[in-house]
Amino acid sequence: MKDKLDIAALESRVDELIRTIDSLQHENEALRNQQAMLAAERATLIEKTEQARSRVEAMIARLKAMETR
């Protein structure tokens, strides 16, 4: 009788571990997708920042050129 209880408890624990693994795999996939999206967003923001910096530097250069005239 004790063997049956031990086996049932083991089966229950294995089932719980399988559910935990499935849950963690889904969570991991979601986090990887989120990371990829954030990396793409970061790259876009870096590019926009560089474009803005170039425009501001060009404006400053034009203003300095107007000052010296």
Residue, then its C-alpha position, 0 to 999 in steps of 0.5 A: m500500500k505504501d508503494k502505491l502511495d509513494i508512486a502516486a505522490l511521485e506521479s503527482r510531483v512529476d506532473e507538477l514539474i511538467r506543468t512548471i516546465d511548460s509554464l517556464q518555457h512559455e514565459n521564456e519565449a515571451l521574454r525573448n520576444q519582448q527582448a527582441m522588440l525592445a532591442a529593435e525599439r532601442a535601435t530605432l531610438i538610437e538612430k532617431t537620436e543620431q539624426a536629431r543630433s546631426r540636425v542640431e549640430a547643423m543648426i548650430a553651425r548655421l547660427k555660428a556662420m550667421e554670427t560671423r557675418 
